[in-house]
């Protein structure tokens, strides 16, 4: 015989649930005792949740440098616009009549110039600067 699982989801508060998963290789002799254990877990979680005040720690404020638009060529500005629009390298290459590998290399050069590490950061910097 395989494992049997009891899964119970109980609301703790407006936006929190407690999921209790109990695994067993044999039948539970008393289903009511399992339900009581889950109810006790919910009570303990409620007590723990209500006793703690959520400590909101705002993210560190980083001064984001303005993009120096003059440092980009006309072609790079086209690519920046297309990256910010969310299309893939392959689609950018088609639109510009270029190779996807060339576009990839150009985007990596843009990462360095814009001082970002990924495509999402690049798109966010461009849209924030527009």
Phi and psi in radians as a Rosetta constraint file:
Dihedral C 1 N 2 CA 2 C 2 CIRCULARHARMONIC -1.417 0.35
Dihedral N 2 CA 2 C 2 N 3 CIRCULARHARMONIC -3.107 0.35
Dihedral C 2 N 3 CA 3 C 3 CIRCULARHARMONIC -1.298 0.35
Dihedral N 3 CA 3 C 3 N 4 CIRCULARHARMONIC 2.625 0.35
Dihedral C 3 N 4 CA 4 C 4 CIRCULARHARMONIC -1.962 0.35
Dihedral N 4 CA 4 C 4 N 5 CIRCULARHARMONIC 2.496 0.35
Dihedral C 4 N 5 CA 5 C 5 CIRCULARHARMONIC -2.184 0.35
Dihedral N 5 CA 5 C 5 N 6 CIRCULARHARMONIC 2.472 0.35
Dihedral C 5 N 6 CA 6 C 6 CIRCULARHARMONIC -2.031 0.35
Dihedral N 6 CA 6 C 6 N 7 CIRCULARHARMONIC 2.144 0.35
Dihedral C 6 N 7 CA 7 C 7 CIRCULARHARMONIC -2.093 0.35
Dihedral N 7 CA 7 C 7 N 8 CIRCULARHARMONIC 2.251 0.35
Dihedral C 7 N 8 CA 8 C 8 CIRCULARHARMONIC -2.342 0.35
Dihedral N 8 CA 8 C 8 N 9 CIRCULARHARMONIC 2.280 0.35
Dihedral C 8 N 9 CA 9 C 9 CIRCULARHARMONIC -1.998 0.35
Dihedral N 9 CA 9 C 9 N 10 CIRCULARHARMONIC 2.129 0.35
Dihedral C 9 N 10 CA 10 C 10 CIRCULARHARMONIC -2.188 0.35
Dihedral N 10 CA 10 C 10 N 11 CIRCULARHARMONIC 2.275 0.35
Dihedral C 10 N 11 CA 11 C 11 CIRCULARHARMONIC -1.144 0.35
Dihedral N 11 CA 11 C 11 N 12 CIRCULARHARMONIC 2.374 0.35
Dihedral C 11 N 12 CA 12 C 12 CIRCULARHARMONIC -1.763 0.35
Dihedral N 12 CA 12 C 12 N 13 CIRCULARHARMONIC -0.811 0.35
Dihedral C 12 N 13 CA 13 C 13 CIRCULARHARMONIC -2.566 0.35
Dihedral N 13 CA 13 C 13 N 14 CIRCULARHARMONIC -2.935 0.35
Dihedral C 13 N 14 CA 14 C 14 CIRCULARHARMONIC -0.963 0.35
Dihedral N 14 CA 14 C 14 N 15 CIRCULARHARMONIC -0.753 0.35
Dihedral C 14 N 15 CA 15 C 15 CIRCULARHARMONIC -2.046 0.35
Dihedral N 15 CA 15 C 15 N 16 CIRCULARHARMONIC 0.218 0.35
Dihedral C 15 N 16 CA 16 C 16 CIRCULARHARMONIC -2.176 0.35
Dihedral N 16 CA 16 C 16 N 17 CIRCULARHARMONIC 2.464 0.35
Dihedral C 16 N 17 CA 17 C 17 CIRCULARHARMONIC -2.197 0.35
Dihedral N 17 CA 17 C 17 N 18 CIRCULARHARMONIC 2.615 0.35
Dihedral C 17 N 18 CA 18 C 18 CIRCULARHARMONIC -1.907 0.35
Dihedral N 18 CA 18 C 18 N 19 CIRCULARHARMONIC 2.136 0.35
Dihedral C 18 N 19 CA 19 C 19 CIRCULARHARMONIC -1.824 0.35
Dihedral N 19 CA 19 C 19 N 20 CIRCULARHARMONIC 2.136 0.35
Dihedral C 19 N 20 CA 20 C 20 CIRCULARHARMONIC -1.945 0.35
Dihedral N 20 CA 20 C 20 N 21 CIRCULARHARMONIC 2.141 0.35
Dihedral C 20 N 21 CA 21 C 21 CIRCULARHARMONIC -2.070 0.35
Dihedral N 21 CA 21 C 21 N 22 CIRCULARHARMONIC 2.094 0.35
Dihedral C 21 N 22 CA 22 C 22 CIRCULARHARMONIC -2.059 0.35
Dihedral N 22 CA 22 C 22 N 23 CIRCULARHARMONIC 2.174 0.35
Dihedral C 22 N 23 CA 23 C 23 CIRCULARHARMONIC -1.912 0.35
Dihedral N 23 CA 23 C 23 N 24 CIRCULARHARMONIC 2.508 0.35
Dihedral C 23 N 24 CA 24 C 24 CIRCULARHARMONIC -2.656 0.35
Dihedral N 24 CA 24 C 24 N 25 CIRCULARHARMONIC 2.617 0.35
Dihedral C 24 N 25 CA 25 C 25 CIRCULARHARMONIC -1.717 0.35
Dihedral N 25 CA 25 C 25 N 26 CIRCULARHARMONIC -0.104 0.35
Dihedral C 25 N 26 CA 26 C 26 CIRCULARHARMONIC -2.306 0.35
Dihedral N 26 CA 26 C 26 N 27 CIRCULARHARMONIC 2.905 0.35
Dihedral C 26 N 27 CA 27 C 27 CIRCULARHARMONIC -1.174 0.35
Dihedral N 27 CA 27 C 27 N 28 CIRCULARHARMONIC 2.573 0.35
Dihedral C 27 N 28 CA 28 C 28 CIRCULARHARMONIC -1.368 0.35
Dihedral N 28 CA 28 C 28 N 29 CIRCULARHARMONIC 2.263 0.35
Dihedral C 28 N 29 CA 29 C 29 CIRCULARHARMONIC -1.294 0.35
Dihedral N 29 CA 29 C 29 N 30 CIRCULARHARMONIC -0.520 0.35
Dihedral C 29 N 30 CA 30 C 30 CIRCULARHARMONIC -2.379 0.35
Dihedral N 30 CA 30 C 30 N 31 CIRCULARHARMONIC 1.705 0.35
Dihedral C 30 N 31 CA 31 C 31 CIRCULARHARMONIC -1.075 0.35
Dihedral N 31 CA 31 C 31 N 32 CIRCULARHARMONIC -0.602 0.35
Dihedral C 31 N 32 CA 32 C 32 CIRCULARHARMONIC -1.105 0.35
Dihedral N 32 CA 32 C 32 N 33 CIRCULARHARMONIC -0.622 0.35
Dihedral C 32 N 33 CA 33 C 33 CIRCULARHARMONIC -1.205 0.35
Dihedral N 33 CA 33 C 33 N 34 CIRCULARHARMONIC -0.602 0.35
Dihedral C 33 N 34 CA 34 C 34 CIRCULARHARMONIC -1.121 0.35
Dihedral N 34 CA 34 C 34 N 35 CIRCULARHARMONIC -0.768 0.35
Dihedral C 34 N 35 CA 35 C 35 CIRCULARHARMONIC -1.092 0.35
Dihedral N 35 CA 35 C 35 N 36 CIRCULARHARMONIC -0.648 0.35
Dihedral C 35 N 36 CA 36 C 36 CIRCULARHARMONIC -1.157 0.35
Dihedral N 36 CA 36 C 36 N 37 CIRCULARHARMONIC -0.677 0.35
Dihedral C 36 N 37 CA 37 C 37 CIRCULARHARMONIC -1.104 0.35
Dihedral N 37 CA 37 C 37 N 38 CIRCULARHARMONIC -0.779 0.35
Dihedral C 37 N 38 CA 38 C 38 CIRCULARHARMONIC -1.098 0.35
Dihedral N 38 CA 38 C 38 N 39 CIRCULARHARMONIC -0.750 0.35
Dihedral C 38 N 39 CA 39 C 39 CIRCULARHARMONIC -1.079 0.35
Dihedral N 39 CA 39 C 39 N 40 CIRCULARHARMONIC -0.665 0.35
Dihedral C 39 N 40 CA 40 C 40 CIRCULARHARMONIC -1.150 0.35
Dihedral N 40 CA 40 C 40 N 41 CIRCULARHARMONIC -0.706 0.35
Dihedral C 40 N 41 CA 41 C 41 CIRCULARHARMONIC -1.050 0.35
Dihedral N 41 CA 41 C 41 N 42 CIRCULARHARMONIC -0.717 0.35
Dihedral C 41 N 42 CA 42 C 42 CIRCULARHARMONIC -1.093 0.35
Dihedral N 42 CA 42 C 42 N 43 CIRCULARHARMONIC -0.779 0.35
Dihedral C 42 N 43 CA 43 C 43 CIRCULARHARMONIC -1.052 0.35
Dihedral N 43 CA 43 C 43 N 44 CIRCULARHARMONIC -0.792 0.35
Dihedral C 43 N 44 CA 44 C 44 CIRCULARHARMONIC -1.109 0.35
Dihedral N 44 CA 44 C 44 N 45 CIRCULARHARMONIC -0.722 0.35
Dihedral C 44 N 45 CA 45 C 45 CIRCULARHARMONIC -1.138 0.35
Dihedral N 45 CA 45 C 45 N 46 CIRCULARHARMONIC -0.707 0.35
Dihedral C 45 N 46 CA 46 C 46 CIRCULARHARMONIC -1.055 0.35
Dihedral N 46 CA 46 C 46 N 47 CIRCULARHARMONIC -0.796 0.35
Dihedral C 46 N 47 CA 47 C 47 CIRCULARHARMONIC -1.065 0.35
Dihedral N 47 CA 47 C 47 N 48 CIRCULARHARMONIC -0.791 0.35
Dihedral C 47 N 48 CA 48 C 48 CIRCULARHARMONIC -1.124 0.35
Dihedral N 48 CA 48 C 48 N 49 CIRCULARHARMONIC -0.765 0.35
Dihedral C 48 N 49 CA 49 C 49 CIRCULARHARMONIC -1.157 0.35
Dihedral N 49 CA 49 C 49 N 50 CIRCULARHARMONIC -0.731 0.35
Dihedral C 49 N 50 CA 50 C 50 CIRCULARHARMONIC -1.329 0.35
Dihedral N 50 CA 50 C 50 N 51 CIRCULARHARMONIC -0.412 0.35
Dihedral C 50 N 51 CA 51 C 51 CIRCULARHARMONIC -1.384 0.35
Dihedral N 51 CA 51 C 51 N 52 CIRCULARHARMONIC -0.347 0.35
Dihedral C 51 N 52 CA 52 C 52 CIRCULARHARMONIC -1.736 0.35
Dihedral N 52 CA 52 C 52 N 53 CIRCULARHARMONIC 2.275 0.35
Dihedral C 52 N 53 CA 53 C 53 CIRCULARHARMONIC -1.573 0.35
Dihedral N 53 CA 53 C 53 N 54 CIRCULARHARMONIC 2.287 0.35
Dihedral C 53 N 54 CA 54 C 54 CIRCULARHARMONIC -1.090 0.35
Dihedral N 54 CA 54 C 54 N 55 CIRCULARHARMONIC 2.225 0.35
Dihedral C 54 N 55 CA 55 C 55 CIRCULARHARMONIC -1.649 0.35
Dihedral N 55 CA 55 C 55 N 56 CIRCULARHARMONIC 1.807 0.35
Dihedral C 55 N 56 CA 56 C 56 CIRCULARHARMONIC -1.456 0.35
Dihedral N 56 CA 56 C 56 N 57 CIRCULARHARMONIC 2.109 0.35
Dihedral C 56 N 57 CA 57 C 57 CIRCULARHARMONIC -1.971 0.35
Dihedral N 57 CA 57 C 57 N 58 CIRCULARHARMONIC 1.923 0.35
Dihedral C 57 N 58 CA 58 C 58 CIRCULARHARMONIC -1.146 0.35
Dihedral N 58 CA 58 C 58 N 59 CIRCULARHARMONIC 2.559 0.35
Dihedral C 58 N 59 CA 59 C 59 CIRCULARHARMONIC -1.114 0.35
Dihedral N 59 CA 59 C 59 N 60 CIRCULARHARMONIC 2.609 0.35
Dihedral C 59 N 60 CA 60 C 60 CIRCULARHARMONIC -1.068 0.35
Dihedral N 60 CA 60 C 60 N 61 CIRCULARHARMONIC 2.389 0.35
Dihedral C 60 N 61 CA 61 C 61 CIRCULARHARMONIC -1.430 0.35
Dihedral N 61 CA 61 C 61 N 62 CIRCULARHARMONIC 2.090 0.35
Dihedral C 61 N 62 CA 62 C 62 CIRCULARHARMONIC -1.903 0.35
Dihedral N 62 CA 62 C 62 N 63 CIRCULARHARMONIC 2.301 0.35
Dihedral C 62 N 63 CA 63 C 63 CIRCULARHARMONIC -1.322 0.35
Dihedral N 63 CA 63 C 63 N 64 CIRCULARHARMONIC 2.019 0.35
Dihedral C 63 N 64 CA 64 C 64 CIRCULARHARMONIC -1.532 0.35
Dihedral N 64 CA 64 C 64 N 65 CIRCULARHARMONIC 2.136 0.35
Dihedral C 64 N 65 CA 65 C 65 CIRCULARHARMONIC -1.131 0.35
Dihedral N 65 CA 65 C 65 N 66 CIRCULARHARMONIC 2.514 0.35
Dihedral C 65 N 66 CA 66 C 66 CIRCULARHARMONIC -1.149 0.35
Dihedral N 66 CA 66 C 66 N 67 CIRCULARHARMONIC 2.557 0.35
Dihedral C 66 N 67 CA 67 C 67 CIRCULARHARMONIC -1.289 0.35
Dihedral N 67 CA 67 C 67 N 68 CIRCULARHARMONIC 2.288 0.35
Dihedral C 67 N 68 CA 68 C 68 CIRCULARHARMONIC -1.523 0.35
Dihedral N 68 CA 68 C 68 N 69 CIRCULARHARMONIC 1.686 0.35
Dihedral C 68 N 69 CA 69 C 69 CIRCULARHARMONIC -1.080 0.35
Dihedral N 69 CA 69 C 69 N 70 CIRCULARHARMONIC -0.501 0.35
Dihedral C 69 N 70 CA 70 C 70 CIRCULARHARMONIC -1.131 0.35
Dihedral N 70 CA 70 C 70 N 71 CIRCULARHARMONIC -0.362 0.35
Dihedral C 70 N 71 CA 71 C 71 CIRCULARHARMONIC -1.357 0.35
Dihedral N 71 CA 71 C 71 N 72 CIRCULARHARMONIC -0.176 0.35
Dihedral C 71 N 72 CA 72 C 72 CIRCULARHARMONIC -1.734 0.35
Dihedral N 72 CA 72 C 72 N 73 CIRCULARHARMONIC 2.470 0.35
Dihedral C 72 N 73 CA 73 C 73 CIRCULARHARMONIC -1.341 0.35
Dihedral N 73 CA 73 C 73 N 74 CIRCULARHARMONIC 2.957 0.35
Dihedral C 73 N 74 CA 74 C 74 CIRCULARHARMONIC -1.052 0.35
Dihedral N 74 CA 74 C 74 N 75 CIRCULARHARMONIC -0.712 0.35
Dihedral C 74 N 75 CA 75 C 75 CIRCULARHARMONIC -1.116 0.35
Dihedral N 75 CA 75 C 75 N 76 CIRCULARHARMONIC -0.753 0.35
Dihedral C 75 N 76 CA 76 C 76 CIRCULARHARMONIC -1.118 0.35
Dihedral N 76 CA 76 C 76 N 77 CIRCULARHARMONIC -0.641 0.35
Dihedral C 76 N 77 CA 77 C 77 CIRCULARHARMONIC -1.119 0.35
Dihedral N 77 CA 77 C 77 N 78 CIRCULARHARMONIC -0.672 0.35
Dihedral C 77 N 78 CA 78 C 78 CIRCULARHARMONIC -1.066 0.35
Dihedral N 78 CA 78 C 78 N 79 CIRCULARHARMONIC -0.800 0.35
Dihedral C 78 N 79 CA 79 C 79 CIRCULARHARMONIC -1.143 0.35
Dihedral N 79 CA 79 C 79 N 80 CIRCULARHARMONIC -0.723 0.35
Dihedral C 79 N 80 CA 80 C 80 CIRCULARHARMONIC -0.999 0.35
Dihedral N 80 CA 80 C 80 N 81 CIRCULARHARMONIC -0.786 0.35
Dihedral C 80 N 81 CA 81 C 81 CIRCULARHARMONIC -1.072 0.35
Dihedral N 81 CA 81 C 81 N 82 CIRCULARHARMONIC -0.745 0.35
Dihedral C 81 N 82 CA 82 C 82 CIRCULARHARMONIC -1.232 0.35
Dihedral N 82 CA 82 C 82 N 83 CIRCULARHARMONIC -0.670 0.35
Dihedral C 82 N 83 CA 83 C 83 CIRCULARHARMONIC -1.097 0.35
Dihedral N 83 CA 83 C 83 N 84 CIRCULARHARMONIC -0.771 0.35
Dihedral C 83 N 84 CA 84 C 84 CIRCULARHARMONIC -1.124 0.35
Dihedral N 84 CA 84 C 84 N 85 CIRCULARHARMONIC -0.444 0.35
Dihedral C 84 N 85 CA 85 C 85 CIRCULARHARMONIC -1.368 0.35
Dihedral N 85 CA 85 C 85 N 86 CIRCULARHARMONIC -0.198 0.35
Dihedral C 85 N 86 CA 86 C 86 CIRCULARHARMONIC 1.632 0.35
Dihedral N 86 CA 86 C 86 N 87 CIRCULARHARMONIC 0.203 0.35
Dihedral C 86 N 87 CA 87 C 87 CIRCULARHARMONIC -1.527 0.35
Dihedral N 87 CA 87 C 87 N 88 CIRCULARHARMONIC 2.811 0.35
Dihedral C 87 N 88 CA 88 C 88 CIRCULARHARMONIC -1.367 0.35
Dihedral N 88 CA 88 C 88 N 89 CIRCULARHARMONIC 2.891 0.35
Dihedral C 88 N 89 CA 89 C 89 CIRCULARHARMONIC -1.023 0.35
Dihedral N 89 CA 89 C 89 N 90 CIRCULARHARMONIC -0.701 0.35
Dihedral C 89 N 90 CA 90 C 90 CIRCULARHARMONIC -1.089 0.35
Dihedral N 90 CA 90 C 90 N 91 CIRCULARHARMONIC -0.748 0.35
Dihedral C 90 N 91 CA 91 C 91 CIRCULARHARMONIC -1.188 0.35
Dihedral N 91 CA 91 C 91 N 92 CIRCULARHARMONIC -0.671 0.35
Dihedral C 91 N 92 CA 92 C 92 CIRCULARHARMONIC -1.081 0.35
Dihedral N 92 CA 92 C 92 N 93 CIRCULARHARMONIC -0.785 0.35
Dihedral C 92 N 93 CA 93 C 93 CIRCULARHARMONIC -1.045 0.35
Dihedral N 93 CA 93 C 93 N 94 CIRCULARHARMONIC -0.744 0.35
Dihedral C 93 N 94 CA 94 C 94 CIRCULARHARMONIC -1.060 0.35
Dihedral N 94 CA 94 C 94 N 95 CIRCULARHARMONIC -0.800 0.35
Dihedral C 94 N 95 CA 95 C 95 CIRCULARHARMONIC -1.143 0.35
Dihedral N 95 CA 95 C 95 N 96 CIRCULARHARMONIC -0.591 0.35
Dihedral C 95 N 96 CA 96 C 96 CIRCULARHARMONIC -1.669 0.35
Dihedral N 96 CA 96 C 96 N 97 CIRCULARHARMONIC -0.057 0.35
Dihedral C 96 N 97 CA 97 C 97 CIRCULARHARMONIC 1.163 0.35
Dihedral N 97 CA 97 C 97 N 98 CIRCULARHARMONIC 0.764 0.35
Dihedral C 97 N 98 CA 98 C 98 CIRCULARHARMONIC -2.284 0.35
Dihedral N 98 CA 98 C 98 N 99 CIRCULARHARMONIC 3.077 0.35
Dihedral C 98 N 99 CA 99 C 99 CIRCULARHARMONIC -1.522 0.35
Dihedral N 99 CA 99 C 99 N 100 CIRCULARHARMONIC 2.525 0.35
Dihedral C 99 N 100 CA 100 C 100 CIRCULARHARMONIC -1.012 0.35
Dihedral N 100 CA 100 C 100 N 101 CIRCULARHARMONIC -0.582 0.35
Dihedral C 100 N 101 CA 101 C 101 CIRCULARHARMONIC -1.171 0.35
Dihedral N 101 CA 101 C 101 N 102 CIRCULARHARMONIC -0.690 0.35
Dihedral C 101 N 102 CA 102 C 102 CIRCULARHARMONIC -1.100 0.35
Dihedral N 102 CA 102 C 102 N 103 CIRCULARHARMONIC -0.770 0.35
Dihedral C 102 N 103 CA 103 C 103 CIRCULARHARMONIC -1.077 0.35
Dihedral N 103 CA 103 C 103 N 104 CIRCULARHARMONIC -0.760 0.35
Dihedral C 103 N 104 CA 104 C 104 CIRCULARHARMONIC -1.008 0.35
Dihedral N 104 CA 104 C 104 N 105 CIRCULARHARMONIC -0.803 0.35
Dihedral C 104 N 105 CA 105 C 105 CIRCULARHARMONIC -1.123 0.35
Dihedral N 105 CA 105 C 105 N 106 CIRCULARHARMONIC -0.700 0.35
Dihedral C 105 N 106 CA 106 C 106 CIRCULARHARMONIC -1.139 0.35
Dihedral N 106 CA 106 C 106 N 107 CIRCULARHARMONIC -0.672 0.35
Dihedral C 106 N 107 CA 107 C 107 CIRCULARHARMONIC -1.161 0.35
Dihedral N 107 CA 107 C 107 N 108 CIRCULARHARMONIC -0.682 0.35
Dihedral C 107 N 108 CA 108 C 108 CIRCULARHARMONIC -1.133 0.35
Dihedral N 108 CA 108 C 108 N 109 CIRCULARHARMONIC -0.624 0.35
Dihedral C 108 N 109 CA 109 C 109 CIRCULARHARMONIC -1.138 0.35
Dihedral N 109 CA 109 C 109 N 110 CIRCULARHARMONIC -0.650 0.35
Dihedral C 109 N 110 CA 110 C 110 CIRCULARHARMONIC -1.146 0.35
Dihedral N 110 CA 110 C 110 N 111 CIRCULARHARMONIC -0.633 0.35
Dihedral C 110 N 111 CA 111 C 111 CIRCULARHARMONIC -0.978 0.35
Dihedral N 111 CA 111 C 111 N 112 CIRCULARHARMONIC -0.816 0.35
Dihedral C 111 N 112 CA 112 C 112 CIRCULARHARMONIC -1.119 0.35
Dihedral N 112 CA 112 C 112 N 113 CIRCULARHARMONIC -0.810 0.35
Dihedral C 112 N 113 CA 113 C 113 CIRCULARHARMONIC -1.124 0.35
Dihedral N 113 CA 113 C 113 N 114 CIRCULARHARMONIC -0.662 0.35
Dihedral C 113 N 114 CA 114 C 114 CIRCULARHARMONIC -1.526 0.35
Dihedral N 114 CA 114 C 114 N 115 CIRCULARHARMONIC -0.060 0.35
Dihedral C 114 N 115 CA 115 C 115 CIRCULARHARMONIC 1.006 0.35
Dihedral N 115 CA 115 C 115 N 116 CIRCULARHARMONIC 0.881 0.35
Dihedral C 115 N 116 CA 116 C 116 CIRCULARHARMONIC -2.224 0.35
Dihedral N 116 CA 116 C 116 N 117 CIRCULARHARMONIC 2.946 0.35
Dihedral C 116 N 117 CA 117 C 117 CIRCULARHARMONIC -2.008 0.35
Dihedral N 117 CA 117 C 117 N 118 CIRCULARHARMONIC -0.167 0.35
Dihedral C 117 N 118 CA 118 C 118 CIRCULARHARMONIC -2.640 0.35
Dihedral N 118 CA 118 C 118 N 119 CIRCULARHARMONIC 2.977 0.35
Dihedral C 118 N 119 CA 119 C 119 CIRCULARHARMONIC -1.091 0.35
Dihedral N 119 CA 119 C 119 N 120 CIRCULARHARMONIC -0.668 0.35
Dihedral C 119 N 120 CA 120 C 120 CIRCULARHARMONIC -1.129 0.35
Dihedral N 120 CA 120 C 120 N 121 CIRCULARHARMONIC -0.806 0.35
Dihedral C 120 N 121 CA 121 C 121 CIRCULARHARMONIC -1.051 0.35
Dihedral N 121 CA 121 C 121 N 122 CIRCULARHARMONIC -0.712 0.35
Dihedral C 121 N 122 CA 122 C 122 CIRCULARHARMONIC -1.065 0.35
Dihedral N 122 CA 122 C 122 N 123 CIRCULARHARMONIC -0.842 0.35
Dihedral C 122 N 123 CA 123 C 123 CIRCULARHARMONIC -1.073 0.35
Dihedral N 123 CA 123 C 123 N 124 CIRCULARHARMONIC -0.717 0.35
Dihedral C 123 N 124 CA 124 C 124 CIRCULARHARMONIC -1.135 0.35
Dihedral N 124 CA 124 C 124 N 125 CIRCULARHARMONIC -0.731 0.35
Dihedral C 124 N 125 CA 125 C 125 CIRCULARHARMONIC -1.110 0.35
Dihedral N 125 CA 125 C 125 N 126 CIRCULARHARMONIC -0.723 0.35
Dihedral C 125 N 126 CA 126 C 126 CIRCULARHARMONIC -1.158 0.35
Dihedral N 126 CA 126 C 126 N 127 CIRCULARHARMONIC -0.839 0.35
Dihedral C 126 N 127 CA 127 C 127 CIRCULARHARMONIC -1.172 0.35
Dihedral N 127 CA 127 C 127 N 128 CIRCULARHARMONIC -0.557 0.35
Dihedral C 127 N 128 CA 128 C 128 CIRCULARHARMONIC -1.227 0.35
Dihedral N 128 CA 128 C 128 N 129 CIRCULARHARMONIC -0.535 0.35
Dihedral C 128 N 129 CA 129 C 129 CIRCULARHARMONIC -1.461 0.35
Dihedral N 129 CA 129 C 129 N 130 CIRCULARHARMONIC -0.286 0.35
